[in-house]
Amino acid sequence: MSRAEIVREEGLSRSTVSEVVAELLPTGLIAEVGIGESSGGRRPIILEFQDDAAVILGVEMGAAHISAALTNLRGRVLAWHTHAHPVRTDPPGTRRLVGELCDACLADAAGERPLVGIGIAVPSPVDPTQPDGGLSQVVLPAWRGRLDLDPLSRRLGAPIMVDNDANLGALCEHWWGSGRDVDNLAYIKVATGVGCGFIIHGDIYRGATGVAGEIGHLAIAPQGKQCMCGLRGCLATLVSTPALIERAGDLLAINSESALAGQELTMGALEKAALGGDPVSRQVVTEAAEYLGIAVAGLLNLMNPAMVVLGGELAGFGELVLGPIRETVRRRTLVSQVMAAELITSALGTQSIAVGAATMVLKEALAECHMMVPRGGTAASEPSA
């Protein structure tokens, strides 16, 4: 758009717009890209935001893997690396691998472009009042509450920001996914653990101490198995990846005719068998979906989001899991407006959490212009938790 269009749309004076544009042009964040059509006077110069003026790193630390994405300023993935790793039990190895994957992404695609920041998604609640992440010592006891990635921040010359993985999945869906026009949504990640992120009025809702959305620890079966949190019958003991694999093993013991027989039990094998019609696999998925549906119904009754997005490994089952969830929700919600919430699987796939981590940095950078740096410069080296 032209300077004149900015004046009209934003209600600013011509001199203010000209001054701001003059400050932004040397950074490379915007550029003059051509001449527009005249509306009667001199033809205007068209300005365009430069998506590739800088890069951002987004890292997902899952319970059992680490993924890193390098994105441009429009959330497009320029480089991607992922590696299995026991994140929960090996903090030193995790920190080392995070650095290696970040270096690999930068070597692949950064070129001479400045790095705005590094977003880190963690499989834990994050207390915003605590320094260095404030990680939960219940969920990640080996980490002792500290992320300790300051050396990476100093080495790459970029600030680090940290948040819960489900929160960042929700942010990614809101900025780039199916929830782009939805200001109130929930994102449920089902993987090794189970978490939920909320977007309320367009922003992440974290709660008073950062633990909003711990849907995995709702008591669905109070007399059920003990959860890692110490409670019994939590949703995570019924629908997480380890729970589904264990349930499949139990059913195989009494039904050896399943397509899963003789295979290593993995989520990939379970998904393939279920989509192929295997009754054991479908029973596992249906049971998990019904349990998840109980939690989703409660979520809808309490929060009334317009959309619920299912992400993580369970999302790959598509309608096999969405159908039973919708049916359970229908039985457990009485208000028609609540039942009208759209329930979908994430279209952003396995990269959504890491891209959400990069988006967190982008969101902050757009709000705090000092984080955006001139072409060829370096970002501030002080980390930001």
Buried (B, 14 or more C-beta within 10 A) or exposed (E): EBBBBBBEEEEBEEEEBBEBBEEBEEBBBBBEEEEBEEEEEEEBBBBEEBEBBBBBBBBBBBBBBBBBBBBBBEBEBBBBBBEEBEBBBBBEEBBEBBBBBBBBBBEEBBEEBBBBBBBBBBBBBBBBEBEBBBBBEEBBEEBEBBBBBBEBBEEBBBBBBBBBBBBBBBBBBBBBBBBEEBBBBBBBBBBBBBBBBBBBEEEBBBEEEBBBBBBBBBBBBEEBEEBBBEBBBBBBBBBBBBBBBBBBEEBBEEBEEBBBEEBEBBBEBBBBBBBEEBBBBBBBBBBBBBBBBBBBBBBBBEBBBBBBBBBBBBBBBBEBBBBBBBBBBEEBBEEEEBBEBEBBBBEBEBBBBBBBBBBBBBBBBEEEEEBBBEBEEEBBEEBBB
